[in-house]
Amino acid sequence: MSNKHEAPTFQWSFLHPKYLHTWIGVGLMFLISWLPYRVQRFLGFKIGLVIMKFFKSRKKIADRNLQLCFPEMTGGEREAMLKENFEHMGMALFETCMAWFWPKWRIKKHMKFVGFERLEQLKASKKGGLVLAVHSFNLELGARAFGTHTPGYGVYRPNTNPVYDWFQYRGRTRDNGAIDRRDVKRMVKEMRKGELIWYAPDHDYGRHRYAWAPLFAVEKACTTTGTHLLASAGQATVFTFTITRDREGTGYTMTLDPPLDAFPYDDEEAAAIYTNKFVERSILRAPEQYMWLHRRFKSRPDGEPSLYD
């Protein structure tokens, strides 16, 4: 798999004093990345609990999402889940530093790869692959680690801060390529050339190329049909990928599941339902590590009230 990409270029305007805070922030990220892993994990969990204390609106959203998805969960169980969730949220700040600045050997030291032999079969078939993932807090590090094994292309959203965007792009393309999430044509082109594209279909992207599909106990969740579009147009084999933090505190397990041979390439609504089943399975591998703080169910069918009021 090739690793060609078009990177944002450095501009002398990046040295303007208004970007000083960005340079300082990225410099701190670099220094933090050199801390021992267990120290970063300890600090990350503690910072996450501080965030939970002060960002009560995010905690409220996460709690509501858990209520909607798991109505059988008791209040005490939700509170315990929320505590763990924010600990992992804090750890994600450090994992971004790891993803951007760790050398390849250090990434691999903390990763256990499961099922990645399937990529050799994909290469032999000369077909492209669409690798589905969910927005777990460790996804940034997971994408980098995936690339140390087999490079591909991640789908990303450019940052409005040009200096941060430059650093973000450089960090995310150390072992991979990156494609703007709006550049669907290029995603399709790369898959038809036999490349891998990672795509996370689990957020509510609004009522644009969408279908209503069940997600856990929510009967109608606004679900992108982008998965169906990419898989069909790119003539790609669809895989599912999950990264989970080990509870022992030593590292991560990266799991690439068998190809989704039953993926409904000819029916976008059925594809949305099928995709959400994967999302559920992936989240349940480590629900405390999923990004519950987003308003996943903000879009509703006409005439239905908001689920967050």
Secondary structure as GFF3:
##gff-version 3
##sequence-region A 1 309
A	DSSP	three_ten_helix	12	15	.	.	.	ID=ss1
A	DSSP	three_ten_helix	17	19	.	.	.	ID=ss2
A	DSSP	alpha_helix	20	33	.	.	.	ID=ss3
A	DSSP	alpha_helix	37	54	.	.	.	ID=ss4
A	DSSP	alpha_helix	56	69	.	.	.	ID=ss5
A	DSSP	alpha_helix	75	101	.	.	.	ID=ss6
A	DSSP	alpha_helix	104	109	.	.	.	ID=ss7
A	DSSP	beta_strand	111	114	.	.	.	ID=ss8
A	DSSP	alpha_helix	118	125	.	.	.	ID=ss9
A	DSSP	beta_strand	129	132	.	.	.	ID=ss10
A	DSSP	alpha_helix	139	149	.	.	.	ID=ss11
A	DSSP	beta_strand	153	156	.	.	.	ID=ss12
A	DSSP	alpha_helix	162	172	.	.	.	ID=ss13
A	DSSP	beta_strand	177	180	.	.	.	ID=ss14
A	DSSP	alpha_helix	184	192	.	.	.	ID=ss15
A	DSSP	beta_strand	196	199	.	.	.	ID=ss16
A	DSSP	beta_strand	210	215	.	.	.	ID=ss17
A	DSSP	beta_strand	218	224	.	.	.	ID=ss18
A	DSSP	alpha_helix	226	233	.	.	.	ID=ss19
A	DSSP	beta_strand	237	245	.	.	.	ID=ss20
A	DSSP	beta_strand	252	256	.	.	.	ID=ss21
A	DSSP	alpha_helix	268	285	.	.	.	ID=ss22
A	DSSP	three_ten_helix	287	289	.	.	.	ID=ss23
###
